[in-house]
Amino acid sequence: MKILVVGGGGREHAIIKKLKENPTVEQIFALPGNGGIASDATCVEIGAKDIDGIVEFAVAQSIDYAVVAPDDPLVLGAVDALEAKGIPCFGPRANAAIIEGSKVFSKDLMKKYGIPTAAYEVFSDMDAALQYLETAPIPTVIKADGLALGKGVIIAQTRDEAREAVRSMMADKVFGCSGDHIVIEEFLTGPEVSVLSFTDGKTVVPMISSMDHKRAGDNDTGLNTGGMGTVAPNPYYTKAIADECMETIFLPTVRAMNAEGRTFKGCLYFGLMLTPNGPKVIEYNCRFGDPETQVVLPLLESDLLTVMQAVTNGTLADTEVRFTDAHACCVIMASQGYPTAYEKGFEITIPETVADNVYVAGAACKGGKLVTAGGRVLGVTAVAQTLDAAIREAYARVEKITFDNAFYRHDIGAKAMKAGEK
């Protein structure tokens, strides 16, 4: 089989490494891929948002199956366009990808169908939003409606911070037209949990839960990032909570999308808060999370391509999806200065002994050498029978990798370890 994977980050590298395990896979193309992915797939310089270019390439290469991984091409209709040419895909069509593409849509969906989430108000007029903030409970959460590279959410600790967030989104357009509409919602408290799930629009099969670390610095300090590391499973996510989420959140969401004529097929990501009043949805994503994928897929024992095809064909209920009961830890190695300004072009040295466990997110090939080309550069993962062992092995691998201006958090998994001791 000839497989096409759209995207070029650590998530896509993890997907590609897993797809390669299937013996029927002869060739994998990554559009656009990156310098590190090039060791596992044929990278082609076609951007993930170039829908016409992606379709033209897929047709010309007689692609047998396509995996559209990032949010932008999903929201833009990449799956619709590929399917129109007879190419089966993993990922939702545009009318279902809106569950991530519009926070207003997803919040209204949850309200309409009684899916637990934070109380909220929607605004398209800045003055009305600012007036609402005069009496809104603080802290509060302000979200841009559309996609914003995972950065369109601001937790305002003071009323002044809240006003500034609204002005930056609606007047200064820091997130472009994504800030034309905003959501102001209740600030929830409790442990956060990420649950990725396979769904064919009828059956929902949750993957192993995970815990992300969003802040750039140790002890959850510094700016929010796209994720500085993950561990799986999340110790806060017990079987009882998982059962409750299936009945009150997962299945109701899939049924709600069906009722709206927006059947969701692909990976539906649930960002949850385990509040004192039960689990609530913080956000939906219409695709695999990054860097959650880098700990979840290494724990998958079933064949990924087989599962993906079952999602596409609507036969997920008849397909075994099995995960090991081990633990995984992923530490992100980033460029100093991320998530703001950082330098690029530093040579990366990855020993062969750890290369199989490294997912390349931001790197390019120059002069035959792998060099840094992004803020998040590498995801370094380890799997072990205990969380402590997985954490120690991940950091041991990090220490063997070198590039100038590298930085990483030193406490990935520490919070999970403490929770597991309780």
ABEGO torsion letter per residue (X at the ends): XBBBBBEABAAAAAAAAAAAABAABABBBBOAEBAAAAAABBBBBBBAABAAAAAAAAAAAGBABBBBABAAAAAAGAAAAAAAAGBBBBEBBAAAAAAAABAAAAAAAAAAAGBBBBBBBBBABAAAAAAAAAABBOBBBBBBABBAGGAABBBBABAAAAAAAAAAAAAAGAAEAAAABBBBBBBBBEBBBBBBBBBAGABBBBBBBBBBBABABBGGBEBBBAEAEBBOBBAABBAAAAAAAAAAAAAAAAAAAAAAGBBBBEBBBBBBBBBAAEBBBABBBABBBOAAAAAAAAABABBAAAAAAAAAAGAAAABBBBBBABBBBBBBBBBBGOABBBBBGBBBBBBAAAAAABBBABBBBBGGBBBBABABABBBBBBBABAAAAAAAAAAAAAABBBBGBBBBAABGAAAAAAAAX
